[in-house]
Amino acid sequence: MIENNRRLHDLRQPLNVIRLAAGNMSIRIQREADLPSREYYASKLDLIETQVEMLAALLDEIAGGDANDR
């Protein structure tokens, strides 16, 4: 059980980095009003965030949904 928790933690760590980086990029893109491709980049970041959320939910399901496994 402890080994599985460690593996789940190891899988969640890069997801958190990706989530934070995508969020920071979204904020930056929103602030850059003159960015010609802002909508394109925003849509790609939304896709990244959606996929990260889906994978995080799957990891939660594998862990049995126990918040203490995080």
mmJSON file of the N, C-alpha and C atoms, coordinates in Angstrom:
{"data_MODEL":{"atom_site":{
"group_PDB":["ATOM","ATOM","ATOM","ATOM","ATOM","ATOM","ATOM","ATOM","ATOM","ATOM","ATOM","ATOM","ATOM","ATOM","ATOM","ATOM","ATOM","ATOM","ATOM","ATOM","ATOM","ATOM","ATOM","ATOM","ATOM","ATOM","ATOM","ATOM","ATOM","ATOM","ATOM","ATOM","ATOM","ATOM","ATOM","ATOM","ATOM","ATOM","ATOM","ATOM","ATOM","ATOM","ATOM","ATOM","ATOM","ATOM","ATOM","ATOM","ATOM","ATOM","ATOM","ATOM","ATOM","ATOM","ATOM","ATOM","ATOM","ATOM","ATOM","ATOM","ATOM","ATOM","ATOM","ATOM","ATOM","ATOM","ATOM","ATOM","ATOM","ATOM","ATOM","ATOM","ATOM","ATOM","ATOM","ATOM","ATOM","ATOM","ATOM","ATOM","ATOM","ATOM","ATOM","ATOM","ATOM","ATOM","ATOM","ATOM","ATOM","ATOM","ATOM","ATOM","ATOM","ATOM","ATOM","ATOM","ATOM","ATOM","ATOM","ATOM","ATOM","ATOM","ATOM","ATOM","ATOM","ATOM","ATOM","ATOM","ATOM","ATOM","ATOM","ATOM","ATOM","ATOM","ATOM","ATOM","ATOM","ATOM","ATOM","ATOM","ATOM","ATOM","ATOM","ATOM","ATOM","ATOM","ATOM","ATOM","ATOM","ATOM","ATOM","ATOM","ATOM","ATOM","ATOM","ATOM","ATOM","ATOM","ATOM","ATOM","ATOM","ATOM","ATOM","ATOM","ATOM","ATOM","ATOM","ATOM","ATOM","ATOM","ATOM","ATOM","ATOM","ATOM","ATOM","ATOM","ATOM","ATOM","ATOM","ATOM","ATOM","ATOM","ATOM","ATOM","ATOM","ATOM","ATOM","ATOM","ATOM","ATOM","ATOM","ATOM","ATOM","ATOM","ATOM","ATOM","ATOM","ATOM","ATOM","ATOM","ATOM","ATOM","ATOM","ATOM","ATOM","ATOM","ATOM","ATOM","ATOM","ATOM","ATOM","ATOM","ATOM","ATOM","ATOM","ATOM","ATOM","ATOM","ATOM","ATOM","ATOM","ATOM","ATOM","ATOM","ATOM","ATOM","ATOM","ATOM","ATOM","ATOM"],
"id":[1,2,3,4,5,6,7,8,9,10,11,12,13,14,15,16,17,18,19,20,21,22,23,24,25,26,27,28,29,30,31,32,33,34,35,36,37,38,39,40,41,42,43,44,45,46,47,48,49,50,51,52,53,54,55,56,57,58,59,60,61,62,63,64,65,66,67,68,69,70,71,72,73,74,75,76,77,78,79,80,81,82,83,84,85,86,87,88,89,90,91,92,93,94,95,96,97,98,99,100,101,102,103,104,105,106,107,108,109,110,111,112,113,114,115,116,117,118,119,120,121,122,123,124,125,126,127,128,129,130,131,132,133,134,135,136,137,138,139,140,141,142,143,144,145,146,147,148,149,150,151,152,153,154,155,156,157,158,159,160,161,162,163,164,165,166,167,168,169,170,171,172,173,174,175,176,177,178,179,180,181,182,183,184,185,186,187,188,189,190,191,192,193,194,195,196,197,198,199,200,201,202,203,204,205,206,207,208,209,210],
"type_symbol":["N","C","C","N","C","C","N","C","C","N","C","C","N","C","C","N","C","C","N","C","C","N","C","C","N","C","C","N","C","C","N","C","C","N","C","C","N","C","C","N","C","C","N","C","C","N","C","C","N","C","C","N","C","C","N","C","C","N","C","C","N","C","C","N","C","C","N","C","C","N","C","C","N","C","C","N","C","C","N","C","C","N","C","C","N","C","C","N","C","C","N","C","C","N","C","C","N","C","C","N","C","C","N","C","C","N","C","C","N","C","C","N","C","C","N","C","C","N","C","C","N","C","C","N","C","C","N","C","C","N","C","C","N","C","C","N","C","C","N","C","C","N","C","C","N","C","C","N","C","C","N","C","C","N","C","C","N","C","C","N","C","C","N","C","C","N","C","C","N","C","C","N","C","C","N","C","C","N","C","C","N","C","C","N","C","C","N","C","C","N","C","C","N","C","C","N","C","C","N","C","C","N","C","C","N","C","C","N","C","C"],
"label_atom_id":["N","CA","C","N","CA","C","N","CA","C","N","CA","C","N","CA","C","N","CA","C","N","CA","C","N","CA","C","N","CA","C","N","CA","C","N","CA","C","N","CA","C","N","CA","C","N","CA","C","N","CA","C","N","CA","C","N","CA","C","N","CA","C","N","CA","C","N","CA","C","N","CA","C","N","CA","C","N","CA","C","N","CA","C","N","CA","C","N","CA","C","N","CA","C","N","CA","C","N","CA","C","N","CA","C","N","CA","C","N","CA","C","N","CA","C","N","CA","C","N","CA","C","N","CA","C","N","CA","C","N","CA","C","N","CA","C","N","CA","C","N","CA","C","N","CA","C","N","CA","C","N","CA","C","N","CA","C","N","CA","C","N","CA","C","N","CA","C","N","CA","C","N","CA","C","N","CA","C","N","CA","C","N","CA","C","N","CA","C","N","CA","C","N","CA","C","N","CA","C","N","CA","C","N","CA","C","N","CA","C","N","CA","C","N","CA","C","N","CA","C","N","CA","C","N","CA","C","N","CA","C","N","CA","C","N","CA","C","N","CA","C","N","CA","C"],
"label_alt_id":[null,null,null,null,null,null,null,null,null,null,null,null,null,null,null,null,null,null,null,null,null,null,null,null,null,null,null,null,null,null,null,null,null,null,null,null,null,null,null,null,null,null,null,null,null,null,null,null,null,null,null,null,null,null,null,null,null,null,null,null,null,null,null,null,null,null,null,null,null,null,null,null,null,null,null,null,null,null,null,null,null,null,null,null,null,null,null,null,null,null,null,null,null,null,null,null,null,null,null,null,null,null,null,null,null,null,null,null,null,null,null,null,null,null,null,null,null,null,null,null,null,null,null,null,null,null,null,null,null,null,null,null,null,null,null,null,null,null,null,null,null,null,null,null,null,null,null,null,null,null,null,null,null,null,null,null,null,null,null,null,null,null,null,null,null,null,null,null,null,null,null,null,null,null,null,null,null,null,null,null,null,null,null,null,null,null,null,null,null,null,null,null,null,null,null,null,null,null,null,null,null,null,null,null,null,null,null,null,null,null],
"label_comp_id":["MET","MET","MET","ILE","ILE","ILE","GLU","GLU","GLU","ASN","ASN","ASN","ASN","ASN","ASN","ARG","ARG","ARG","ARG","ARG","ARG","LEU","LEU","LEU","HIS","HIS","HIS","ASP","ASP","ASP","LEU","LEU","LEU","ARG","ARG","ARG","GLN","GLN","GLN","PRO","PRO","PRO","LEU","LEU","LEU","ASN","ASN","ASN","VAL","VAL","VAL","ILE","ILE","ILE","ARG","ARG","ARG","LEU","LEU","LEU","ALA","ALA","ALA","ALA","ALA","ALA","GLY","GLY","GLY","ASN","ASN","ASN","MET","MET","MET","SER","SER","SER","ILE","ILE","ILE","ARG","ARG","ARG","ILE","ILE","ILE","GLN","GLN","GLN","ARG","ARG","ARG","GLU","GLU","GLU","ALA","ALA","ALA","ASP","ASP","ASP","LEU","LEU","LEU","PRO","PRO","PRO","SER","SER","SER","ARG","ARG","ARG","GLU","GLU","GLU","TYR","TYR","TYR","TYR","TYR","TYR","ALA","ALA","ALA","SER","SER","SER","LYS","LYS","LYS","LEU","LEU","LEU","ASP","ASP","ASP","LEU","LEU","LEU","ILE","ILE","ILE","GLU","GLU","GLU","THR","THR","THR","GLN","GLN","GLN","VAL","VAL","VAL","GLU","GLU","GLU","MET","MET","MET","LEU","LEU","LEU","ALA","ALA","ALA","ALA","ALA","ALA","LEU","LEU","LEU","LEU","LEU","LEU","ASP","ASP","ASP","GLU","GLU","GLU","ILE","ILE","ILE","ALA","ALA","ALA","GLY","GLY","GLY","GLY","GLY","GLY","ASP","ASP","ASP","ALA","ALA","ALA","ASN","ASN","ASN","ASP","ASP","ASP","ARG","ARG","ARG"],
"label_asym_id":["A","A","A","A","A","A","A","A","A","A","A","A","A","A","A","A","A","A","A","A","A","A","A","A","A","A","A","A","A","A","A","A","A","A","A","A","A","A","A","A","A","A","A","A","A","A","A","A","A","A","A","A","A","A","A","A","A","A","A","A","A","A","A","A","A","A","A","A","A","A","A","A","A","A","A","A","A","A","A","A","A","A","A","A","A","A","A","A","A","A","A","A","A","A","A","A","A","A","A","A","A","A","A","A","A","A","A","A","A","A","A","A","A","A","A","A","A","A","A","A","A","A","A","A","A","A","A","A","A","A","A","A","A","A","A","A","A","A","A","A","A","A","A","A","A","A","A","A","A","A","A","A","A","A","A","A","A","A","A","A","A","A","A","A","A","A","A","A","A","A","A","A","A","A","A","A","A","A","A","A","A","A","A","A","A","A","A","A","A","A","A","A","A","A","A","A","A","A","A","A","A","A","A","A","A","A","A","A","A","A"],
"label_entity_id":["1","1","1","1","1","1","1","1","1","1","1","1","1","1","1","1","1","1","1","1","1","1","1","1","1","1","1","1","1","1","1","1","1","1","1","1","1","1","1","1","1","1","1","1","1","1","1","1","1","1","1","1","1","1","1","1","1","1","1","1","1","1","1","1","1","1","1","1","1","1","1","1","1","1","1","1","1","1","1","1","1","1","1","1","1","1","1","1","1","1","1","1","1","1","1","1","1","1","1","1","1","1","1","1","1","1","1","1","1","1","1","1","1","1","1","1","1","1","1","1","1","1","1","1","1","1","1","1","1","1","1","1","1","1","1","1","1","1","1","1","1","1","1","1","1","1","1","1","1","1","1","1","1","1","1","1","1","1","1","1","1","1","1","1","1","1","1","1","1","1","1","1","1","1","1","1","1","1","1","1","1","1","1","1","1","1","1","1","1","1","1","1","1","1","1","1","1","1","1","1","1","1","1","1","1","1","1","1","1","1"],
"label_seq_id":[1,1,1,2,2,2,3,3,3,4,4,4,5,5,5,6,6,6,7,7,7,8,8,8,9,9,9,10,10,10,11,11,11,12,12,12,13,13,13,14,14,14,15,15,15,16,16,16,17,17,17,18,18,18,19,19,19,20,20,20,21,21,21,22,22,22,23,23,23,24,24,24,25,25,25,26,26,26,27,27,27,28,28,28,29,29,29,30,30,30,31,31,31,32,32,32,33,33,33,34,34,34,35,35,35,36,36,36,37,37,37,38,38,38,39,39,39,40,40,40,41,41,41,42,42,42,43,43,43,44,44,44,45,45,45,46,46,46,47,47,47,48,48,48,49,49,49,50,50,50,51,51,51,52,52,52,53,53,53,54,54,54,55,55,55,56,56,56,57,57,57,58,58,58,59,59,59,60,60,60,61,61,61,62,62,62,63,63,63,64,64,64,65,65,65,66,66,66,67,67,67,68,68,68,69,69,69,70,70,70],
"pdbx_PDB_ins_code":[null,null,null,null,null,null,null,null,null,null,null,null,null,null,null,null,null,null,null,null,null,null,null,null,null,null,null,null,null,null,null,null,null,null,null,null,null,null,null,null,null,null,null,null,null,null,null,null,null,null,null,null,null,null,null,null,null,null,null,null,null,null,null,null,null,null,null,null,null,null,null,null,null,null,null,null,null,null,null,null,null,null,null,null,null,null,null,null,null,null,null,null,null,null,null,null,null,null,null,null,null,null,null,null,null,null,null,null,null,null,null,null,null,null,null,null,null,null,null,null,null,null,null,null,null,null,null,null,null,null,null,null,null,null,null,null,null,null,null,null,null,null,null,null,null,null,null,null,null,null,null,null,null,null,null,null,null,null,null,null,null,null,null,null,null,null,null,null,null,null,null,null,null,null,null,null,null,null,null,null,null,null,null,null,null,null,null,null,null,null,null,null,null,null,null,null,null,null,null,null,null,null,null,null,null,null,null,null,null,null],
"Cartn_x":[0.822,0.0,0.863,1.903,2.779,3.48,3.916,4.587,3.636,2.382,1.402,1.161,1.081,0.9,2.077,3.281,4.474,4.428,4.017,3.921,2.856,1.721,0.67,1.175,1.883,2.47,3.444,4.28,5.252,4.57,3.419,2.661,1.962,1.527,0.821,1.76,3.002,3.935,4.091,4.379,4.495,3.176,2.065,0.767,0.595,1.033,0.934,1.807,2.99,3.878,3.244,2.699,2.046,0.854,0.049,-1.131,-0.735,0.287,0.73,1.31,2.117,2.709,1.631,0.662,-0.421,-1.238,-1.489,-2.223,-1.478,-0.17,0.651,0.666,0.749,0.731,-0.624,-1.7,-3.04,-3.157,-2.671,-2.705,-1.889,-0.714,0.16,-0.49,-1.103,-1.761,-2.927,-3.696,-4.823,-4.358,-3.196,-2.655,-2.083,-1.655,-1.053,-2.153,-2.791,-3.942,-3.569,-2.338,-1.939,-1.368,-1.408,-0.901,-1.834,-1.343,-2.217,-2.842,-2.144,-2.633,-3.143,-3.579,-3.989,-5.072,-6.081,-7.183,-6.7,-5.793,-5.242,-4.502,-3.604,-2.826,-3.717,-4.695,-5.617,-6.379,-6.792,-7.514,-6.614,-5.36,-4.421,-4.15,-4.032,-3.823,-5.053,-6.227,-7.452,-7.46,-7.005,-6.921,-5.946,-4.799,-3.817,-4.429,-5.063,-5.66,-6.747,-7.555,-8.608,-8.015,-6.974,-6.356,-5.678,-5.043,-4.419,-5.48,-6.616,-7.702,-8.232,-8.348,-8.828,-7.861,-6.565,-5.577,-5.534,-5.651,-5.674,-6.879,-8.024,-9.223,-9.021,-8.365,-8.08,-7.157,-6.142,-5.249,-6.004,-6.929,-7.764,-8.608,-9.142,-9.959,-9.115,-7.914,-7.008,-6.664,-6.497,-6.155,-7.369,-8.522,-9.73,-10.375,-9.925,-10.52,-10.143,-9.178,-8.771,-7.882,-8.343,-7.573,-6.283,-6.185,-4.968,-3.825,-4.129,-3.094,-2.316,-2.794,-2.153,-0.923],
"Cartn_y":[-1.199,0.0,1.259,1.273,2.44,2.645,1.56,1.665,2.233,1.79,2.328,3.814,4.214,5.631,6.459,5.91,6.611,6.761,5.712,5.771,6.771,6.771,7.74,9.161,9.349,10.667,11.061,10.13,10.397,10.738,10.163,10.483,11.834,12.182,13.458,14.655,14.494,15.619,16.295,15.557,16.232,16.846,16.23,16.817,18.183,18.299,19.586,20.636,20.249,21.18,21.625,20.678,21.002,21.918,21.6,22.414,23.842,23.993,25.329,26.106,25.436,26.107,26.544,25.684,26.038,27.193,27.174,28.27,29.589,29.54,30.755,31.281,30.375,30.791,31.392,30.826,31.366,32.797,33.029,34.383,35.337,34.902,35.747,36.065,35.07,35.273,36.247,36.131,37.04,38.477,38.669,40.019,40.629,39.787,40.26,40.506,41.64,41.954,42.003,42.332,42.483,41.204,40.127,38.857,38.354,38.294,37.939,36.545,35.611,34.224,33.862,34.856,34.626,33.556,33.62,32.65,31.236,31.123,29.807,29.206,29.994,29.503,29.222,30.058,29.85,28.537,28.232,26.98,25.765,25.877,24.763,24.567,25.672,25.564,24.984,25.339,24.743,23.236,22.81,21.379,20.686,21.294,20.729,20.612,21.668,21.654,20.593,20.441,19.427,18.026,17.772,16.448,16.157,17.16,16.991,16.658,17.357,17.086,15.663,15.217,13.861,12.823,13.031,12.098,12.135,13.308,13.417,12.679,12.794,12.078,10.57,10.131,8.711,8.222,9.002,8.626,8.573,9.519,9.486,8.226,7.831,6.624,5.389,5.35,4.222,4.166,5.331,5.393,5.124,4.99,4.76,6.048,7.163,8.447,8.96,8.351,8.758,9.98,11.096,12.344,12.221,11.26,11.098,10.512,9.98,9.425,10.521,11.72,12.82,13.323],
"Cartn_z":[0.0,0.0,0.0,0.833,0.892,-0.444,-1.052,-2.362,-3.414,-3.394,-4.338,-4.096,-2.833,-2.51,-3.021,-2.881,-3.367,-4.887,-5.558,-7.023,-7.467,-6.78,-7.109,-6.876,-5.784,-5.503,-6.612,-7.025,-8.088,-9.415,-9.665,-10.876,-10.763,-9.569,-9.381,-9.457,-9.041,-9.011,-10.374,-11.445,-12.74,-13.192,-12.808,-13.158,-12.505,-11.261,-10.58,-11.246,-11.67,-12.37,-13.689,-14.427,-15.702,-15.457,-14.448,-14.124,-13.761,-12.922,-12.528,-13.704,-14.522,-15.68,-16.674,-16.922,-17.845,-17.279,-15.977,-15.348,-15.444,-15.207,-15.32,-16.752,-17.704,-19.108,-19.471,-18.954,-19.228,-18.717,-17.516,-16.95,-17.812,-18.21,-19.037,-20.372,-20.997,-22.289,-22.15,-21.072,-20.861,-20.697,-20.098,-19.874,-21.153,-22.06,-23.308,-24.333,-24.246,-25.11,-26.584,-26.883,-28.283,-28.894,-28.171,-28.683,-29.786,-31.035,-32.157,-32.068,-31.497,-31.437,-30.049,-29.293,-27.906,-27.804,-28.631,-28.557,-28.87,-29.826,-30.172,-28.975,-28.397,-27.259,-26.06,-25.828,-24.713,-24.886,-26.108,-26.339,-26.119,-26.494,-26.282,-24.79,-24.048,-22.609,-21.923,-22.392,-21.849,-22.069,-23.23,-23.525,-22.573,-22.352,-21.42,-20.034,-19.57,-18.235,-18.116,-19.146,-19.139,-19.055,-19.821,-19.814,-18.482,-17.893,-16.577,-15.536,-15.584,-14.644,-14.816,-16.052,-16.303,-15.739,-15.943,-15.434,-13.908,-13.319,-11.859,-11.293,-11.941,-11.493,-11.596,-12.651,-12.805,-11.689,-11.354,-10.256,-8.94,-8.734,-7.535,-7.487,-8.626,-8.705,-8.394,-8.937,-8.662,-7.174,-6.575,-5.155,-4.271,-4.878,-4.117,-3.664,-4.254,-3.931,-2.555,-1.926,-0.579,-0.659,-0.141,-0.159,0.623,1.554,2.334,1.511,0.324,-0.535,-1.265,-1.213,-1.963,-1.287],
"occupancy":[1.0,1.0,1.0,1.0,1.0,1.0,1.0,1.0,1.0,1.0,1.0,1.0,1.0,1.0,1.0,1.0,1.0,1.0,1.0,1.0,1.0,1.0,1.0,1.0,1.0,1.0,1.0,1.0,1.0,1.0,1.0,1.0,1.0,1.0,1.0,1.0,1.0,1.0,1.0,1.0,1.0,1.0,1.0,1.0,1.0,1.0,1.0,1.0,1.0,1.0,1.0,1.0,1.0,1.0,1.0,1.0,1.0,1.0,1.0,1.0,1.0,1.0,1.0,1.0,1.0,1.0,1.0,1.0,1.0,1.0,1.0,1.0,1.0,1.0,1.0,1.0,1.0,1.0,1.0,1.0,1.0,1.0,1.0,1.0,1.0,1.0,1.0,1.0,1.0,1.0,1.0,1.0,1.0,1.0,1.0,1.0,1.0,1.0,1.0,1.0,1.0,1.0,1.0,1.0,1.0,1.0,1.0,1.0,1.0,1.0,1.0,1.0,1.0,1.0,1.0,1.0,1.0,1.0,1.0,1.0,1.0,1.0,1.0,1.0,1.0,1.0,1.0,1.0,1.0,1.0,1.0,1.0,1.0,1.0,1.0,1.0,1.0,1.0,1.0,1.0,1.0,1.0,1.0,1.0,1.0,1.0,1.0,1.0,1.0,1.0,1.0,1.0,1.0,1.0,1.0,1.0,1.0,1.0,1.0,1.0,1.0,1.0,1.0,1.0,1.0,1.0,1.0,1.0,1.0,1.0,1.0,1.0,1.0,1.0,1.0,1.0,1.0,1.0,1.0,1.0,1.0,1.0,1.0,1.0,1.0,1.0,1.0,1.0,1.0,1.0,1.0,1.0,1.0,1.0,1.0,1.0,1.0,1.0,1.0,1.0,1.0,1.0,1.0,1.0,1.0,1.0,1.0,1.0,1.0,1.0],
"B_iso_or_equiv":[0.0,0.0,0.0,0.0,0.0,0.0,0.0,0.0,0.0,0.0,0.0,0.0,0.0,0.0,0.0,0.0,0.0,0.0,0.0,0.0,0.0,0.0,0.0,0.0,0.0,0.0,0.0,0.0,0.0,0.0,0.0,0.0,0.0,0.0,0.0,0.0,0.0,0.0,0.0,0.0,0.0,0.0,0.0,0.0,0.0,0.0,0.0,0.0,0.0,0.0,0.0,0.0,0.0,0.0,0.0,0.0,0.0,0.0,0.0,0.0,0.0,0.0,0.0,0.0,0.0,0.0,0.0,0.0,0.0,0.0,0.0,0.0,0.0,0.0,0.0,0.0,0.0,0.0,0.0,0.0,0.0,0.0,0.0,0.0,0.0,0.0,0.0,0.0,0.0,0.0,0.0,0.0,0.0,0.0,0.0,0.0,0.0,0.0,0.0,0.0,0.0,0.0,0.0,0.0,0.0,0.0,0.0,0.0,0.0,0.0,0.0,0.0,0.0,0.0,0.0,0.0,0.0,0.0,0.0,0.0,0.0,0.0,0.0,0.0,0.0,0.0,0.0,0.0,0.0,0.0,0.0,0.0,0.0,0.0,0.0,0.0,0.0,0.0,0.0,0.0,0.0,0.0,0.0,0.0,0.0,0.0,0.0,0.0,0.0,0.0,0.0,0.0,0.0,0.0,0.0,0.0,0.0,0.0,0.0,0.0,0.0,0.0,0.0,0.0,0.0,0.0,0.0,0.0,0.0,0.0,0.0,0.0,0.0,0.0,0.0,0.0,0.0,0.0,0.0,0.0,0.0,0.0,0.0,0.0,0.0,0.0,0.0,0.0,0.0,0.0,0.0,0.0,0.0,0.0,0.0,0.0,0.0,0.0,0.0,0.0,0.0,0.0,0.0,0.0,0.0,0.0,0.0,0.0,0.0,0.0],
"pdbx_formal_charge":[null,null,null,null,null,null,null,null,null,null,null,null,null,null,null,null,null,null,null,null,null,null,null,null,null,null,null,null,null,null,null,null,null,null,null,null,null,null,null,null,null,null,null,null,null,null,null,null,null,null,null,null,null,null,null,null,null,null,null,null,null,null,null,null,null,null,null,null,null,null,null,null,null,null,null,null,null,null,null,null,null,null,null,null,null,null,null,null,null,null,null,null,null,null,null,null,null,null,null,null,null,null,null,null,null,null,null,null,null,null,null,null,null,null,null,null,null,null,null,null,null,null,null,null,null,null,null,null,null,null,null,null,null,null,null,null,null,null,null,null,null,null,null,null,null,null,null,null,null,null,null,null,null,null,null,null,null,null,null,null,null,null,null,null,null,null,null,null,null,null,null,null,null,null,null,null,null,null,null,null,null,null,null,null,null,null,null,null,null,null,null,null,null,null,null,null,null,null,null,null,null,null,null,null,null,null,null,null,null,null],
"auth_seq_id":[1,1,1,2,2,2,3,3,3,4,4,4,5,5,5,6,6,6,7,7,7,8,8,8,9,9,9,10,10,10,11,11,11,12,12,12,13,13,13,14,14,14,15,15,15,16,16,16,17,17,17,18,18,18,19,19,19,20,20,20,21,21,21,22,22,22,23,23,23,24,24,24,25,25,25,26,26,26,27,27,27,28,28,28,29,29,29,30,30,30,31,31,31,32,32,32,33,33,33,34,34,34,35,35,35,36,36,36,37,37,37,38,38,38,39,39,39,40,40,40,41,41,41,42,42,42,43,43,43,44,44,44,45,45,45,46,46,46,47,47,47,48,48,48,49,49,49,50,50,50,51,51,51,52,52,52,53,53,53,54,54,54,55,55,55,56,56,56,57,57,57,58,58,58,59,59,59,60,60,60,61,61,61,62,62,62,63,63,63,64,64,64,65,65,65,66,66,66,67,67,67,68,68,68,69,69,69,70,70,70],
"auth_comp_id":["MET","MET","MET","ILE","ILE","ILE","GLU","GLU","GLU","ASN","ASN","ASN","ASN","ASN","ASN","ARG","ARG","ARG","ARG","ARG","ARG","LEU","LEU","LEU","HIS","HIS","HIS","ASP","ASP","ASP","LEU","LEU","LEU","ARG","ARG","ARG","GLN","GLN","GLN","PRO","PRO","PRO","LEU","LEU","LEU","ASN","ASN","ASN","VAL","VAL","VAL","ILE","ILE","ILE","ARG","ARG","ARG","LEU","LEU","LEU","ALA","ALA","ALA","ALA","ALA","ALA","GLY","GLY","GLY","ASN","ASN","ASN","MET","MET","MET","SER","SER","SER","ILE","ILE","ILE","ARG","ARG","ARG","ILE","ILE","ILE","GLN","GLN","GLN","ARG","ARG","ARG","GLU","GLU","GLU","ALA","ALA","ALA","ASP","ASP","ASP","LEU","LEU","LEU","PRO","PRO","PRO","SER","SER","SER","ARG","ARG","ARG","GLU","GLU","GLU","TYR","TYR","TYR","TYR","TYR","TYR","ALA","ALA","ALA","SER","SER","SER","LYS","LYS","LYS","LEU","LEU","LEU","ASP","ASP","ASP","LEU","LEU","LEU","ILE","ILE","ILE","GLU","GLU","GLU","THR","THR","THR","GLN","GLN","GLN","VAL","VAL","VAL","GLU","GLU","GLU","MET","MET","MET","LEU","LEU","LEU","ALA","ALA","ALA","ALA","ALA","ALA","LEU","LEU","LEU","LEU","LEU","LEU","ASP","ASP","ASP","GLU","GLU","GLU","ILE","ILE","ILE","ALA","ALA","ALA","GLY","GLY","GLY","GLY","GLY","GLY","ASP","ASP","ASP","ALA","ALA","ALA","ASN","ASN","ASN","ASP","ASP","ASP","ARG","ARG","ARG"],
"auth_asym_id":["A","A","A","A","A","A","A","A","A","A","A","A","A","A","A","A","A","A","A","A","A","A","A","A","A","A","A","A","A","A","A","A","A","A","A","A","A","A","A","A","A","A","A","A","A","A","A","A","A","A","A","A","A","A","A","A","A","A","A","A","A","A","A","A","A","A","A","A","A","A","A","A","A","A","A","A","A","A","A","A","A","A","A","A","A","A","A","A","A","A","A","A","A","A","A","A","A","A","A","A","A","A","A","A","A","A","A","A","A","A","A","A","A","A","A","A","A","A","A","A","A","A","A","A","A","A","A","A","A","A","A","A","A","A","A","A","A","A","A","A","A","A","A","A","A","A","A","A","A","A","A","A","A","A","A","A","A","A","A","A","A","A","A","A","A","A","A","A","A","A","A","A","A","A","A","A","A","A","A","A","A","A","A","A","A","A","A","A","A","A","A","A","A","A","A","A","A","A","A","A","A","A","A","A","A","A","A","A","A","A"],
"auth_atom_id":["N","CA","C","N","CA","C","N","CA","C","N","CA","C","N","CA","C","N","CA","C","N","CA","C","N","CA","C","N","CA","C","N","CA","C","N","CA","C","N","CA","C","N","CA","C","N","CA","C","N","CA","C","N","CA","C","N","CA","C","N","CA","C","N","CA","C","N","CA","C","N","CA","C","N","CA","C","N","CA","C","N","CA","C","N","CA","C","N","CA","C","N","CA","C","N","CA","C","N","CA","C","N","CA","C","N","CA","C","N","CA","C","N","CA","C","N","CA","C","N","CA","C","N","CA","C","N","CA","C","N","CA","C","N","CA","C","N","CA","C","N","CA","C","N","CA","C","N","CA","C","N","CA","C","N","CA","C","N","CA","C","N","CA","C","N","CA","C","N","CA","C","N","CA","C","N","CA","C","N","CA","C","N","CA","C","N","CA","C","N","CA","C","N","CA","C","N","CA","C","N","CA","C","N","CA","C","N","CA","C","N","CA","C","N","CA","C","N","CA","C","N","CA","C","N","CA","C","N","CA","C","N","CA","C","N","CA","C","N","CA","C","N","CA","C"],
"pdbx_PDB_model_num":[1,1,1,1,1,1,1,1,1,1,1,1,1,1,1,1,1,1,1,1,1,1,1,1,1,1,1,1,1,1,1,1,1,1,1,1,1,1,1,1,1,1,1,1,1,1,1,1,1,1,1,1,1,1,1,1,1,1,1,1,1,1,1,1,1,1,1,1,1,1,1,1,1,1,1,1,1,1,1,1,1,1,1,1,1,1,1,1,1,1,1,1,1,1,1,1,1,1,1,1,1,1,1,1,1,1,1,1,1,1,1,1,1,1,1,1,1,1,1,1,1,1,1,1,1,1,1,1,1,1,1,1,1,1,1,1,1,1,1,1,1,1,1,1,1,1,1,1,1,1,1,1,1,1,1,1,1,1,1,1,1,1,1,1,1,1,1,1,1,1,1,1,1,1,1,1,1,1,1,1,1,1,1,1,1,1,1,1,1,1,1,1,1,1,1,1,1,1,1,1,1,1,1,1,1,1,1,1,1,1]
}}}
